[in-house]
Amino acid sequence: MELRHIRYLLAVADHGNFTRAAESLHISQPTLSQQIKQLEQVLGVMLLDRSGRAVRLTDAGAVYARHARLALRDLEAGERAVHDVQDLSRGQLRVAMTPTFTAYFIGPLVHRFRSAHPGIAVTVRETTQDRIEADLLADRLDLGIAFAGAHAAGIEATALFDETLSLVVGPDHLLAAATGPLPVGQLTREPLGLLSSDFATRGHIDDYFAACGVRPHIAVEANSISALLEFVRRGSLATVLPDAITHAHNDLHPVSLTPPMPRRTVCLLRRGSAYHSAAARAFTATVHEIAREL
């Protein structure tokens, strides 16, 4: 048995088809079929059910594939550990964050890190907190930036700073001239543009309205902070954003609410049992530096 046998089996399981799996592996279909048969002969069981239109794992195949994925994940982590350069002259780093941080935190963070360590290639992704934690556990990420709360088993969270959310309007919105706190109940009549419900920030906003017994008028949902900013600047929509984003844009106007929106804790996430490279450790130090300056 060789590692390629395991990778070939997982490719067929993922694609449900020998032809597509062979194309993804850049090998011929007969070669792929032969390699899978060799693996089945070594193990003495049928790993794939080829009787239907789609190729599926048998019960034995599903059990084996689950352990094989874990083994490959650890082997790939081992390869990165071997190639990790302690002087940070080269290396790779995979980071993800929830959308609000793209607008004010990740820019200065990556700039400072790259200025200090130009040999490190950094991959940055914007996604949901659930996906960040799943990718950390699957070793598809090294670090994540999201929020405190209930985390998946195996995820370690380190508090960085507290973030405050506020109602925000554009320069031509009627609420831009408000001089005092706005009772949250009035938002039942004000059209809002909010992040879609799969994002952690939207969960915080929904919890706030629910605690106040208010059903807001949600006119637009988007999965992009930049889109929300454009909607608010150009029209009559209001949105909810972290104060740090609002303060960075002169054409946005915060509107205080009563009761005020609660603060939330921003955290650095990582997989507790993972190997943490020199690049990840250096990036963690930079994250804490930037967080202390906010």
C-alpha positions in Angstrom: 0.0 0.0 0.0 1.2 3.5 -0.9 -0.1 7.0 -0.2 -1.3 7.4 -3.8 -3.7 4.5 -3.2 -5.3 6.4 -0.4 -5.4 9.7 -2.3 -7.0 7.9 -5.3 -9.7 6.3 -3.1 -10.6 9.6 -1.5 -10.8 11.3 -4.9 -13.3 8.7 -6.2 -15.3 9.1 -3.0 -15.4 12.9 -3.3 -16.3 12.9 -7.0 -18.6 9.8 -7.0 -17.2 9.0 -10.4 -14.1 7.4 -11.7 -13.8 9.7 -14.8 -14.0 13.0 -12.9 -11.7 11.6 -10.2 -9.1 10.6 -12.8 -9.3 14.0 -14.4 -8.7 15.7 -11.0 -5.7 13.5 -10.4 -4.3 13.9 -14.0 -4.2 10.1 -14.5 -6.1 7.8 -16.8 -9.3 6.1 -15.7 -7.9 2.6 -16.2 -4.9 3.4 -14.1 -7.2 4.8 -11.3 -9.4 1.7 -11.4 -6.4 -0.6 -11.2 -4.9 1.2 -8.2 -8.2 1.1 -6.3 -8.5 -2.6 -7.0 -4.9 -3.1 -5.6 -5.9 -1.3 -2.4 -9.0 -3.5 -2.1 -6.9 -6.6 -2.5 -4.4 -5.4 0.1 -7.2 -4.7 2.6 -9.3 -7.8 1.6 -12.6 -5.8 1.4 -14.6 -4.0 -1.2 -14.2 -0.3 -0.6 -16.4 1.1 -3.4 -19.9 0.2 -4.6 -19.8 0.4 -8.4 -23.3 -1.0 -9.0 -25.2 2.3 -9.3 -24.9 5.4 -11.5 -22.7 7.0 -8.9 -19.8 5.3 -7.3 -20.2 5.2 -3.5 -18.2 4.0 -0.5 -19.2 0.7 1.0 -19.6 0.6 4.8 -16.1 -0.7 5.0 -14.9 2.0 2.6 -16.6 4.8 4.6 -14.8 3.6 7.8 -11.5 3.4 6.0 -11.9 6.7 4.3 -12.6 8.5 7.6 -9.3 7.3 9.1 -7.5 7.9 5.8 -8.5 11.5 5.8 -7.2 12.0 9.3 -4.0 10.3 8.5 -3.4 12.4 5.4 -4.1 15.6 7.3 -1.5 14.7 9.9 1.0 13.7 7.2 0.6 17.0 5.4 1.0 18.8 8.7 4.2 16.9 9.2 5.5 17.9 5.8 4.9 21.6 6.7 6.7 21.1 10.0 9.7 19.6 8.2 9.8 22.6 5.8 9.1 25.2 8.4 12.0 27.7 8.6 12.5 29.1 12.0 14.2 32.2 10.8 11.1 33.1 8.8 13.0 33.6 5.6 10.3 31.6 3.8 7.1 29.7 4.6 3.3 29.8 4.1 0.4 30.9 6.3 -3.3 30.4 5.8 -5.6 32.8 7.6 -9.4 33.4 7.6 -11.7 36.0 9.2 -15.3 36.9 9.3 -16.3 39.8 7.0 -16.2 42.8 9.4 -12.5 42.5 9.9 -11.7 42.9 6.2 -12.8 46.5 6.5 -10.5 47.7 9.3 -8.3 45.0 10.9 -6.8 42.6 8.4 -5.3 45.4 6.2 -2.9 46.9 8.8 -2.3 43.4 10.3 -1.1 41.8 7.0 0.8 45.0 6.1 2.8 44.9 9.3 3.4 41.1 9.1 4.6 41.3 5.5 6.8 44.2 6.3 8.6 42.2 8.9 8.5 38.8 7.1 8.4 39.4 3.3 9.4 35.8 2.7 6.2 34.4 4.1 3.4 33.8 1.6 0.0 34.6 3.2 -3.3 33.3 2.0 -6.3 35.3 3.4 -9.9 34.2 3.1 -13.1 35.9 4.2 -15.8 33.4 5.3 -18.3 32.5 8.1 -17.2 31.6 11.6 -18.6 28.0 11.3 -16.5 27.5 8.2 -13.4 28.9 9.8 -13.7 26.5 12.7 -14.4 23.5 10.3 -11.4 24.4 8.2 -9.1 24.8 11.2 -10.1 21.3 12.4 -9.6 19.9 8.9 -6.1 21.6 8.7 -7.1 23.8 5.8 -6.3 26.9 7.9 -3.6 27.8 10.4 -5.4 30.7 12.2 -8.8 32.4 12.2 -10.1 35.7 13.5 -13.8 35.6 14.7 -15.8 36.0 17.9 -16.0 34.5 21.4 -18.8 32.1 22.2 -19.5 28.4 21.8 -16.7 26.9 19.7 -16.4 23.5 18.1 -14.5 20.9 20.1 -10.8 21.2 19.5 -10.8 24.9 18.8 -8.8 27.2 21.1 -9.9 30.8 21.3 -7.7 33.7 22.7 -9.4 37.0 23.4 -8.0 40.0 21.4 -10.3 43.1 22.0 -13.9 44.1 22.4 -15.9 45.4 19.5 -18.9 47.7 19.6 -21.7 47.6 17.0 -23.7 50.7 16.1 -26.6 51.7 13.8 -25.1 53.5 10.8 -26.6 55.7 8.1 -25.4 57.7 5.1 -25.1 61.5 4.8 -28.5 62.0 3.3 -30.5 59.7 5.7 -33.0 61.4 7.9 -31.5 59.8 11.0 -28.1 61.5 10.2 -29.4 64.6 11.9 -30.5 62.8 15.1 -29.1 64.4 18.3 -30.0 61.8 20.9 -30.4 58.1 21.3 -33.0 56.5 19.1 -35.4 54.0 20.8 -34.8 50.7 19.2 -38.5 50.2 18.7 -38.4 52.8 15.9 -36.4 50.4 13.7 -39.6 48.5 12.9 -40.2 51.4 10.5 -36.7 52.0 9.2 -35.5 49.8 6.3 -32.2 48.1 7.2 -29.5 46.4 5.1 -27.8 43.6 7.1 -25.3 40.8 6.5 -26.9 37.5 5.7 -27.9 35.2 8.5 -25.0 32.8 8.0 -22.5 35.4 9.4 -21.7 35.7 13.1 -22.3 39.5 13.1 -25.9 38.9 11.9 -26.3 36.5 14.8 -25.2 39.2 17.3 -27.6 41.7 15.7 -30.6 39.3 15.7 -29.9 38.4 19.4 -30.0 42.1 20.3 -33.3 42.8 18.5 -34.8 39.6 20.0 -33.7 40.7 23.5 -35.4 44.1 22.9 -38.6 42.4 21.6 -38.2 44.2 18.3 -38.8 42.9 14.8 -36.7 45.2 12.5 -37.6 46.0 8.9 -34.9 44.1 7.0 -35.1 45.4 3.4 -31.8 44.1 2.0 -29.4 41.2 3.0 -25.9 40.9 1.6 -22.8 38.7 2.2 -20.4 41.6 1.7 -19.5 44.6 4.0 -18.5 46.6 0.9 -21.9 46.1 -0.7 -23.7 47.2 2.5 -21.5 50.4 2.7 -22.5 51.3 -0.9 -26.2 50.7 -0.2 -26.0 52.9 2.9 -24.0 55.7 1.3 -26.3 55.9 -1.7 -29.8 55.4 -0.3 -32.2 55.5 2.6 -31.0 52.2 4.1 -29.4 52.0 7.6 -27.1 49.2 8.6 -25.3 47.9 11.7 -21.5 48.0 11.7 -18.5 47.9 14.1 -17.6 51.4 15.3 -14.1 50.9 13.9 -15.5 50.8 10.4 -17.7 53.7 10.9 -14.9 55.9 12.3 -12.8 55.1 9.2 -15.4 56.6 6.8 -16.3 60.3 7.1 -19.5 59.8 5.1 -21.0 57.4 7.6 -22.9 58.6 10.6 -23.4 56.4 13.7 -26.7 56.6 15.4 -26.9 55.7 19.1 -29.7 53.4 20.2 -31.4 52.8 23.5 -30.8 50.3 24.9 -27.3 50.3 23.5 -26.1 47.4 21.4 -23.8 45.1 23.5 -20.1 44.7 23.0 -18.6 41.5 21.7 -15.2 39.9 22.1 -12.9 39.3 19.1 -10.8 36.2 19.3 -7.9 34.5 17.6 -8.9 30.9 16.8 -6.6 27.9 16.2 -6.8 24.1 16.4 -5.5 23.1 19.8 -3.7 19.9 18.7 -2.2 21.4 15.5 1.5 22.0 14.8 2.0 25.8 14.9 4.7 26.9 12.5 7.1 29.7 13.1 5.0 31.8 10.6 1.8 31.1 12.6 3.6 32.0 15.9 4.9 35.3 14.4 1.5 36.2 12.9 -0.1 35.5 16.3 2.4 38.0 17.9 1.5 40.6 15.2 -2.2 40.1 15.8 -1.8 40.9 19.5 0.3 44.0 18.7 -2.4 45.4 16.4 -5.1 44.5 18.8 -3.4 46.4 21.6 -3.3 49.5 19.4 -7.0 49.6 18.6 
